[in-house]
Amino acid sequence: MNSKVEQLRRLLSGFDRVGIAFSGGVDSSFLLRSALDVLGPDRVLVLHARSCLQKKQEQENARTWAERHGYPAAVIQQRIIEINPLAWHNFVANPKNRCYLCKKHLYSLFLEHPEHLYQKGIPRTTTLLDGTNADDLRQGEAGRPGLRALAELGICTPLANCDLSKKEIRILSRNLGLDTADHPSSSCLATRIPHGMPITAERLIKVAALEQVLEENGFAGCRVRLDANAEQTVFVQLQKTHLEQLFSGSTRKHIVTLLKKKGVHKIYLDLEGR
């Protein structure tokens, strides 16, 4: 693993200036910290897109990352870009290549951002970096449709290029003291809506509210997915380590009551977990 870290540092040191597509999750946090260590804050631009596809807590985690990790706000160059995915008609239709369409829209916006091109009036070559890891790359476009957008736009993926897996990134993040090291893997709220069912603000809000109920009761990293054929039916996925917790005492009954108060009629549980 040390050789992979050295390879990553060599790769990053070859860039003049980088923009980090930053979600605040495990991978992009490790990539950001690595870039800051190698290049220094004056050569790293943090780009975070804020939209209805993210939970409020995820947005806040991204916004406060620098402060939580000991970097003065004035030192880190962070741009929070407000976007409205519901205006992307091809994305809202929710086709099977939804993730590709979203990634293509989003990273095209990042590439157009004017701060990429100049720093203190001096033209610099800026490379946009993404936190895709080696596990993602091995899934290919079938499992990760967004990879196609990265390839088309020429986005660099240093973690994948250095063959760093999710497990290794978590270990390295822990060694660096990053509070994201043990965060559950996350994905945007649109992934909870079945393909072919239009993505609407109401559905995104509903999913976020249902997952918040579970999270507030100790089930971090959960997923609540809608049913394409029955609007008031949901499929719940918990982390494998949380399945026994659900059936402890009156927990299951309590959760069912809370979810039904949110308008859910039927609740199905994925017994395999995630």
Residue frames as qw, qx, qy, qz and C-alpha x, y, z in Angstrom:
[[0.000, 0.884, 0.468, 0.000, 0.00, 0.00, 0.00],
 [0.339, -0.731, 0.097, 0.584, 2.91, 2.37, 0.69],
 [0.371, -0.051, 0.588, 0.717, 4.04, 2.04, -2.93],
 [0.120, 0.674, 0.649, 0.332, 0.57, 3.10, -4.08],
 [0.221, -0.902, -0.226, 0.295, 0.71, 6.17, -1.84],
 [0.387, -0.492, 0.358, 0.692, 4.09, 7.11, -3.29],
 [0.294, 0.291, 0.695, 0.588, 2.71, 6.62, -6.79],
 [0.018, -0.849, -0.525, -0.062, -0.22, 8.91, -5.91],
 [0.307, -0.812, 0.007, 0.496, 2.10, 11.59, -4.58],
 [0.380, -0.201, 0.540, 0.723, 4.24, 11.44, -7.72],
 [0.197, 0.547, 0.697, 0.419, 1.15, 11.69, -9.91],
 [0.126, -0.910, -0.378, 0.113, -0.22, 14.70, -8.00],
 [0.403, -0.646, 0.166, 0.627, 3.14, 16.47, -7.98],
 [0.403, 0.104, 0.596, 0.686, 3.07, 16.50, -11.77],
 [0.095, 0.792, 0.554, 0.238, 0.09, 18.86, -11.89],
 [0.199, 0.368, -0.076, 0.905, 0.42, 22.63, -12.00],
 [0.339, -0.063, 0.390, -0.854, -2.92, 23.22, -10.30],
 [0.155, -0.222, -0.947, -0.173, -5.89, 20.97, -9.63],
 [0.533, -0.219, 0.044, -0.816, -9.62, 21.27, -9.09],
 [0.010, 0.006, 0.978, -0.210, -11.09, 18.58, -6.84],
 [0.549, -0.312, -0.449, -0.632, -14.66, 17.46, -7.54],
 [0.088, 0.155, -0.777, 0.604, -15.56, 17.25, -3.87],
 [0.551, -0.444, -0.557, -0.436, -18.59, 15.53, -2.35],
 [0.392, -0.592, 0.427, -0.560, -17.31, 15.33, 1.22],
 [0.973, -0.118, -0.052, -0.191, -17.31, 11.53, 1.15],
 [0.828, -0.405, 0.299, 0.246, -14.55, 9.02, 1.86],
 [0.762, 0.261, 0.306, 0.508, -12.82, 9.07, -1.53],
 [0.279, 0.807, 0.110, 0.509, -12.94, 12.76, -2.39],
 [0.468, -0.872, 0.121, -0.075, -11.87, 13.67, 1.17],
 [0.807, -0.319, 0.320, 0.380, -8.78, 11.48, 0.91],
 [0.608, 0.488, 0.289, 0.555, -8.00, 12.84, -2.56],
 [0.023, -0.940, -0.055, -0.336, -8.37, 16.42, -1.32],
 [0.615, -0.749, 0.226, 0.103, -6.11, 15.84, 1.68],
 [0.812, -0.023, 0.343, 0.471, -3.50, 14.17, -0.55],
 [0.434, 0.691, 0.230, 0.530, -3.57, 17.06, -3.02],
 [0.252, -0.946, 0.041, -0.198, -3.25, 19.62, -0.21],
 [0.754, -0.537, 0.279, 0.255, -0.27, 17.75, 1.23],
 [0.734, 0.127, 0.388, 0.543, 1.52, 17.47, -2.11],
 [0.342, 0.592, 0.325, 0.653, 0.63, 20.74, -3.86],
 [0.163, -0.191, -0.346, 0.904, -0.32, 23.08, -1.03],
 [0.213, 0.646, 0.625, -0.382, -3.60, 25.00, -0.63],
 [0.152, 0.666, -0.139, -0.717, -2.71, 27.69, -3.17],
 [0.187, 0.300, -0.757, -0.550, -2.67, 25.11, -5.98],
 [0.035, -0.270, -0.962, -0.003, -5.86, 23.27, -5.03],
 [0.396, -0.084, -0.066, -0.912, -9.40, 24.42, -5.83],
 [0.164, 0.185, 0.931, -0.269, -12.25, 22.60, -4.08],
 [0.377, -0.037, -0.386, -0.841, -15.43, 22.36, -6.16],
 [0.135, 0.225, 0.906, -0.331, -18.63, 21.26, -4.46],
 [0.286, -0.249, -0.516, -0.768, -22.00, 21.15, -6.22],
 [0.199, 0.159, 0.716, -0.650, -24.97, 21.72, -3.94],
 [0.410, -0.069, -0.538, -0.733, -28.37, 20.48, -5.11],
 [0.748, -0.191, 0.151, -0.617, -31.61, 18.74, -4.21],
 [0.851, 0.171, -0.492, -0.072, -29.90, 15.39, -4.86],
 [0.431, 0.214, -0.682, 0.551, -28.01, 15.58, -1.57],
 [0.518, -0.672, -0.517, 0.115, -29.10, 15.41, 2.02],
 [0.108, -0.952, 0.062, -0.279, -28.64, 18.59, 4.05],
 [0.709, -0.631, 0.283, 0.138, -26.14, 16.89, 6.35],
 [0.807, 0.153, 0.306, 0.481, -24.00, 15.80, 3.39],
 [0.300, 0.822, 0.109, 0.472, -23.96, 19.39, 2.13],
 [0.396, -0.889, 0.162, -0.163, -22.94, 20.63, 5.56],
 [0.857, -0.323, 0.279, 0.288, -20.21, 17.99, 5.87],
 [0.674, 0.430, 0.219, 0.559, -18.69, 19.16, 2.58],
 [0.043, 0.908, 0.049, 0.414, -18.93, 22.83, 3.54],
 [0.486, -0.818, 0.256, -0.170, -17.21, 22.37, 6.91],
 [0.959, 0.087, -0.126, 0.237, -14.55, 19.83, 5.88],
 [0.464, 0.564, -0.297, 0.615, -11.64, 22.29, 6.01],
 [0.348, -0.661, 0.278, -0.604, -12.60, 23.64, 9.42],
 [0.922, -0.324, 0.077, -0.199, -13.04, 20.15, 10.89],
 [0.933, 0.094, -0.031, 0.346, -9.60, 19.12, 9.66],
 [0.564, -0.593, -0.004, 0.574, -7.67, 22.12, 10.93],
 [0.412, 0.254, 0.349, 0.802, -7.47, 24.27, 7.80],
 [0.058, 0.478, 0.256, -0.838, -8.38, 27.97, 8.24],
 [0.517, 0.667, 0.521, -0.128, -11.30, 28.91, 6.00],
 [0.208, 0.901, -0.168, -0.343, -9.24, 31.65, 4.36],
 [0.276, -0.505, 0.749, 0.328, -6.57, 29.15, 3.29],
 [0.431, 0.197, 0.864, 0.172, -8.76, 26.67, 1.39],
 [0.259, 0.227, -0.335, -0.877, -10.07, 27.80, -1.99],
 [0.228, 0.301, 0.923, -0.081, -13.56, 26.33, -1.99],
 [0.321, 0.057, -0.287, -0.901, -16.34, 27.08, -4.45],
 [0.337, 0.304, 0.842, -0.291, -19.86, 25.89, -3.66],
 [0.173, 0.065, -0.530, -0.827, -21.80, 25.83, -6.91],
 [0.531, 0.266, 0.556, -0.582, -25.60, 25.78, -6.74],
 [0.141, 0.091, -0.787, -0.594, -27.10, 23.55, -9.42],
 [0.647, 0.156, 0.334, -0.668, -30.65, 22.51, -10.33],
 [0.153, -0.119, 0.937, 0.289, -30.69, 18.97, -11.76],
 [0.391, 0.509, 0.717, -0.271, -34.48, 19.12, -12.08],
 [0.353, 0.761, -0.090, -0.537, -33.91, 21.47, -15.02],
 [0.011, 0.397, -0.834, -0.384, -32.04, 18.72, -16.90],
 [0.774, 0.141, 0.009, -0.618, -34.94, 17.16, -18.80],
 [0.719, 0.283, -0.627, -0.103, -33.05, 14.09, -19.98],
 [0.176, 0.219, -0.815, 0.507, -31.95, 13.37, -16.40],
 [0.470, -0.043, 0.409, -0.781, -35.39, 13.96, -14.85],
 [0.793, 0.142, -0.345, -0.482, -36.89, 11.31, -17.16],
 [0.607, -0.460, 0.614, -0.208, -34.75, 8.88, -15.15],
 [0.844, 0.382, -0.338, -0.167, -33.43, 6.60, -17.91],
 [0.953, -0.217, -0.055, 0.204, -31.00, 3.77, -17.23],
 [0.639, 0.270, -0.105, 0.712, -28.06, 6.05, -18.07],
 [0.291, -0.919, -0.224, -0.146, -29.22, 8.58, -15.46],
 [0.648, -0.638, 0.101, 0.404, -25.87, 8.57, -13.63],
 [0.582, 0.145, 0.359, 0.715, -23.99, 9.20, -16.86],
 [0.105, 0.768, 0.365, 0.516, -26.23, 12.16, -17.73],
 [0.451, -0.883, -0.123, 0.037, -25.87, 13.67, -14.27],
 [0.688, -0.424, 0.214, 0.548, -22.10, 13.29, -14.19],
 [0.485, 0.365, 0.391, 0.691, -21.79, 14.76, -17.71],
 [0.081, -0.885, -0.276, -0.367, -23.88, 17.82, -16.78],
 [0.578, -0.802, -0.032, 0.147, -22.11, 18.33, -13.47],
 [0.688, -0.318, 0.264, 0.596, -18.52, 17.96, -14.60],
 [0.391, 0.564, 0.363, 0.631, -19.16, 20.09, -17.67],
 [0.227, -0.934, -0.159, -0.225, -20.21, 22.85, -15.27],
 [0.687, -0.621, 0.135, 0.354, -17.07, 22.33, -13.20],
 [0.658, 0.090, 0.347, 0.663, -14.91, 22.61, -16.30],
 [0.184, 0.742, 0.324, 0.558, -16.60, 25.87, -17.25],
 [0.449, -0.837, -0.235, 0.206, -16.03, 27.43, -13.84],
 [0.354, 0.881, -0.144, 0.281, -13.88, 30.54, -14.41],
 [0.453, -0.786, 0.414, -0.075, -11.71, 30.05, -11.32],
 [0.940, 0.014, 0.277, 0.201, -10.24, 26.99, -13.02],
 [0.681, 0.614, 0.095, 0.389, -8.39, 29.13, -15.48],
 [0.258, 0.683, -0.232, 0.644, -6.79, 31.88, -13.43],
 [0.649, -0.605, -0.344, 0.308, -5.30, 32.42, -10.04],
 [0.318, -0.734, 0.016, 0.599, -4.27, 35.97, -9.16],
 [0.402, 0.825, -0.107, -0.381, -4.44, 36.86, -12.84],
 [0.063, -0.546, 0.786, 0.284, -1.81, 34.32, -13.85],
 [0.838, 0.201, -0.292, -0.415, -2.93, 31.74, -16.43],
 [0.298, -0.401, 0.857, -0.130, -2.35, 28.23, -15.15],
 [0.545, 0.039, -0.753, -0.368, -3.10, 24.78, -16.40],
 [0.504, -0.221, 0.569, -0.611, -5.73, 23.28, -14.11],
 [0.374, 0.025, -0.894, -0.244, -6.66, 19.60, -14.10],
 [0.683, -0.304, 0.094, -0.658, -10.01, 18.46, -12.74],
 [0.184, 0.214, -0.944, 0.169, -9.67, 15.42, -10.47],
 [0.758, -0.270, -0.194, -0.560, -12.34, 12.93, -9.41],
 [0.380, -0.484, 0.706, -0.350, -12.30, 10.50, -6.47],
 [0.924, 0.140, -0.214, -0.283, -13.20, 7.34, -8.38],
 [0.462, -0.571, 0.677, -0.043, -11.36, 4.41, -6.78],
 [0.100, 0.324, -0.890, -0.304, -10.02, 1.13, -8.16],
 [0.294, 0.255, 0.891, -0.234, -13.09, -0.83, -7.05],
 [0.449, 0.653, 0.220, -0.569, -15.32, 1.55, -9.01],
 [0.275, 0.600, -0.567, -0.493, -13.15, 1.14, -12.09],
 [0.088, -0.129, 0.983, 0.092, -13.33, -2.64, -11.90],
 [0.445, 0.443, 0.663, -0.409, -17.14, -2.47, -12.01],
 [0.260, 0.163, 0.635, 0.709, -16.88, -0.85, -15.44],
 [0.233, -0.070, -0.167, -0.955, -19.54, 1.27, -17.10],
 [0.503, -0.344, -0.726, -0.318, -22.20, -1.37, -16.46],
 [0.524, -0.517, -0.583, 0.344, -21.88, -0.91, -12.71],
 [0.253, -0.622, -0.125, 0.730, -20.72, 2.71, -12.79],
 [0.484, 0.706, 0.444, 0.266, -22.32, 4.52, -15.75],
 [0.082, -0.981, 0.028, 0.171, -20.70, 7.79, -14.67],
 [0.630, -0.372, 0.456, 0.507, -17.30, 6.44, -15.72],
 [0.535, 0.506, 0.504, 0.452, -18.24, 7.06, -19.33],
 [0.036, 0.980, 0.157, 0.118, -18.75, 10.77, -18.63],
 [0.499, -0.751, 0.296, 0.315, -15.35, 11.00, -16.94],
 [0.654, -0.012, 0.551, 0.517, -13.69, 9.39, -19.96],
 [0.382, 0.727, 0.444, 0.358, -15.49, 11.64, -22.44],
 [0.088, -0.989, -0.035, -0.116, -14.54, 14.80, -20.54],
 [0.614, 0.476, -0.410, 0.477, -10.97, 13.71, -19.86],
 [0.505, -0.755, 0.194, -0.371, -11.33, 13.82, -16.07],
 [0.395, 0.423, -0.764, 0.285, -8.36, 12.40, -14.17],
 [0.831, -0.461, -0.108, -0.293, -8.99, 9.73, -11.51],
 [0.162, 0.665, -0.675, 0.277, -5.76, 9.50, -9.47],
 [0.596, -0.322, 0.632, -0.378, -7.02, 7.01, -6.85],
 [0.921, 0.271, 0.226, -0.163, -8.12, 4.54, -9.51],
 [0.586, 0.720, -0.362, 0.085, -4.97, 5.16, -11.53],
 [0.017, 0.582, -0.736, 0.345, -2.90, 4.17, -8.49],
 [0.618, -0.097, -0.768, -0.136, -5.06, 1.08, -7.91],
 [0.074, -0.132, 0.648, -0.746, -6.26, 2.24, -4.48],
 [0.329, -0.408, -0.823, -0.221, -9.29, 0.29, -3.28],
 [0.424, -0.708, -0.160, -0.541, -12.03, 1.56, -0.98],
 [0.839, -0.479, -0.209, 0.154, -10.65, -0.50, 1.89],
 [0.664, 0.039, -0.090, 0.742, -7.16, 0.94, 1.41],
 [0.036, 0.573, 0.100, 0.812, -8.53, 4.48, 1.18],
 [0.625, -0.697, -0.203, -0.287, -10.36, 4.00, 4.47],
 [0.832, -0.318, -0.152, 0.427, -7.18, 2.74, 6.16],
 [0.480, 0.233, 0.016, 0.846, -5.10, 5.61, 4.80],
 [0.210, -0.689, -0.193, -0.666, -7.79, 8.13, 5.75],
 [0.745, -0.632, -0.215, -0.006, -7.79, 6.76, 9.30],
 [0.750, -0.120, -0.087, 0.644, -4.01, 7.11, 9.45],
 [0.240, 0.382, 0.099, 0.887, -4.35, 10.75, 8.39],
 [0.030, -0.309, -0.586, 0.748, -7.00, 11.45, 11.02],
 [0.275, -0.113, -0.404, -0.865, -9.78, 12.14, 8.50],
 [0.428, 0.069, 0.637, -0.638, -13.19, 11.91, 10.15],
 [0.721, 0.332, -0.189, -0.578, -14.60, 10.51, 6.90],
 [0.074, 0.397, -0.912, -0.077, -12.60, 7.28, 7.18],
 [0.115, 0.148, 0.968, -0.166, -15.50, 5.21, 8.47],
 [0.474, 0.316, 0.101, -0.816, -18.37, 7.03, 6.81],
 [0.660, 0.295, 0.690, -0.029, -20.78, 4.68, 5.01],
 [0.238, 0.076, 0.599, 0.761, -20.66, 4.81, 1.22],
 [0.288, 0.593, 0.407, -0.633, -23.19, 7.31, -0.08],
 [0.253, 0.248, 0.663, 0.660, -24.94, 8.04, -3.34],
 [0.190, -0.045, -0.048, -0.980, -27.32, 10.73, -4.53],
 [0.471, 0.192, 0.602, -0.616, -31.01, 10.60, -3.65],
 [0.625, 0.393, -0.294, -0.607, -32.01, 10.00, -7.28],
 [0.286, 0.258, -0.919, -0.078, -30.64, 6.45, -6.98],
 [0.256, 0.120, 0.821, -0.495, -33.59, 5.63, -4.69],
 [0.597, 0.462, 0.157, -0.637, -36.06, 6.25, -7.51],
 [0.713, 0.114, 0.664, 0.194, -36.53, 3.34, -9.97],
 [0.132, -0.167, 0.553, 0.806, -35.55, 3.93, -13.60],
 [0.072, -0.404, -0.742, -0.530, -38.48, 5.21, -15.61],
 [0.276, -0.791, -0.521, 0.160, -40.15, 6.90, -12.64],
 [0.261, 0.785, 0.009, 0.562, -39.64, 10.67, -13.11],
 [0.509, -0.171, -0.431, 0.725, -37.34, 12.36, -10.63],
 [0.151, -0.803, -0.283, -0.502, -39.30, 15.07, -8.82],
 [0.001, -0.512, 0.462, -0.724, -38.60, 17.36, -5.88],
 [0.742, -0.364, 0.117, -0.550, -41.41, 15.69, -3.94],
 [0.972, 0.003, -0.232, 0.018, -39.92, 12.21, -4.34],
 [0.533, 0.404, -0.459, 0.585, -36.44, 13.36, -3.39],
 [0.279, -0.499, 0.353, -0.741, -37.79, 15.09, -0.28],
 [0.890, -0.248, -0.039, -0.381, -39.79, 11.99, 0.65],
 [0.885, 0.144, -0.365, 0.250, -36.80, 9.67, 0.37],
 [0.278, 0.463, -0.453, 0.709, -34.59, 12.04, 2.39],
 [0.513, -0.458, 0.233, -0.687, -37.23, 12.29, 5.14],
 [0.960, -0.146, -0.137, -0.194, -37.66, 8.51, 5.37],
 [0.761, 0.242, -0.408, 0.442, -33.91, 7.91, 5.55],
 [0.022, -0.551, 0.377, -0.744, -33.62, 10.62, 8.20],
 [0.792, -0.407, 0.050, -0.452, -36.07, 8.67, 10.38],
 [0.968, -0.008, -0.202, 0.148, -33.82, 5.61, 10.17],
 [0.511, 0.456, -0.353, 0.637, -30.61, 7.57, 10.66],
 [0.282, -0.590, 0.277, -0.704, -31.96, 9.30, 13.77],
 [0.871, -0.337, 0.153, -0.323, -32.67, 5.86, 15.21],
 [0.558, -0.548, 0.610, 0.126, -29.17, 4.49, 14.73],
 [0.804, 0.276, 0.497, 0.175, -29.27, 3.20, 11.16],
 [0.036, 0.775, -0.338, -0.533, -26.61, 5.28, 9.41],
 [0.034, -0.347, 0.808, 0.475, -25.86, 4.35, 5.82],
 [0.494, 0.356, 0.765, -0.212, -29.40, 3.12, 5.14],
 [0.094, 0.033, -0.555, -0.826, -31.28, 3.31, 1.83],
 [0.445, 0.435, 0.638, -0.455, -35.02, 3.73, 1.31],
 [0.045, -0.079, 0.683, 0.725, -36.02, 2.96, -2.26],
 [0.563, 0.266, 0.168, -0.764, -39.38, 3.71, -3.87],
 [0.520, 0.205, 0.824, 0.087, -41.51, 1.13, -5.69],
 [0.008, 0.086, -0.512, -0.855, -42.13, 1.88, -9.36],
 [0.276, -0.346, -0.772, -0.455, -45.65, 0.44, -9.18],
 [0.462, -0.718, -0.521, -0.011, -46.85, 1.61, -5.77],
 [0.150, 0.740, -0.156, 0.637, -46.01, 5.13, -4.62],
 [0.517, -0.674, 0.262, -0.458, -46.60, 4.35, -0.92],
 [0.982, -0.158, 0.014, 0.107, -44.48, 1.18, -0.88],
 [0.093, 0.865, -0.489, 0.067, -40.78, 1.33, 0.01],
 [0.933, 0.053, -0.283, 0.216, -37.83, -1.06, 0.13],
 [0.358, -0.883, 0.288, -0.098, -35.46, -0.56, 3.06],
 [0.827, 0.268, -0.355, 0.343, -31.78, -1.49, 2.93],
 [0.499, -0.842, 0.200, -0.041, -29.71, -1.38, 6.10],
 [0.216, 0.649, -0.724, 0.091, -26.03, -1.99, 6.59],
 [0.744, -0.020, -0.666, -0.045, -25.41, -5.67, 7.27],
 [0.335, 0.057, -0.681, 0.649, -24.14, -4.88, 10.74],
 [0.291, -0.078, 0.263, -0.917, -27.44, -3.16, 11.57],
 [0.566, -0.157, -0.640, -0.495, -29.84, -5.97, 10.70],
 [0.486, -0.278, -0.773, 0.297, -29.79, -7.55, 14.16],
 [0.063, -0.111, -0.341, 0.931, -30.27, -4.12, 15.71],
 [0.410, -0.135, -0.335, -0.837, -33.57, -3.71, 13.87],
 [0.710, -0.276, -0.584, -0.280, -34.98, -6.83, 15.50],
 [0.359, 0.001, -0.669, 0.650, -33.78, -5.94, 18.98],
 [0.053, 0.348, 0.585, -0.731, -36.62, -5.33, 21.43],
 [0.349, 0.723, 0.535, -0.264, -39.29, -3.01, 20.08],
 [0.170, -0.470, 0.353, 0.791, -37.05, -1.29, 17.51],
 [0.120, 0.180, 0.794, 0.569, -38.71, -2.77, 14.43],
 [0.035, -0.716, -0.697, 0.015, -42.20, -1.84, 15.60],
 [0.177, -0.755, -0.123, 0.620, -41.03, 1.68, 16.46],
 [0.169, -0.284, 0.530, 0.781, -39.44, 2.18, 13.03],
 [0.073, 0.405, 0.825, 0.388, -42.54, 0.88, 11.24],
 [0.081, -0.799, -0.529, 0.273, -44.72, 3.32, 13.18],
 [0.176, -0.662, 0.120, 0.718, -42.47, 6.26, 12.34],
 [0.149, -0.084, 0.687, 0.706, -42.29, 5.41, 8.63],
 [0.034, 0.557, 0.801, 0.215, -46.05, 4.98, 8.36],
 [0.097, -0.793, -0.322, 0.509, -46.51, 8.41, 9.92],
 [0.102, -0.485, 0.399, 0.771, -44.63, 9.67, 6.85],
 [0.636, 0.442, -0.068, -0.629, -47.30, 8.21, 4.56],
 [0.228, 0.326, -0.892, -0.217, -45.79, 4.81, 3.81],
 [0.836, -0.101, -0.001, -0.540, -48.26, 1.92, 3.54],
 [0.998, -0.021, -0.014, 0.064, -45.99, -1.07, 2.92],
 [0.107, -0.834, 0.541, 0.005, -42.38, -1.59, 3.97],
 [0.978, 0.146, -0.126, 0.080, -40.12, -4.32, 2.59],
 [0.409, -0.789, 0.445, 0.111, -36.71, -5.13, 4.05],
 [0.678, 0.538, -0.501, 0.022, -33.67, -6.36, 2.12],
 [0.877, -0.472, 0.081, -0.036, -32.54, -9.27, 4.31],
 [0.836, 0.226, -0.084, 0.492, -29.06, -9.33, 2.76],
 [0.355, -0.820, -0.028, 0.449, -28.26, -5.78, 3.81],
 [0.545, 0.812, -0.055, 0.201, -25.75, -3.57, 2.07]]
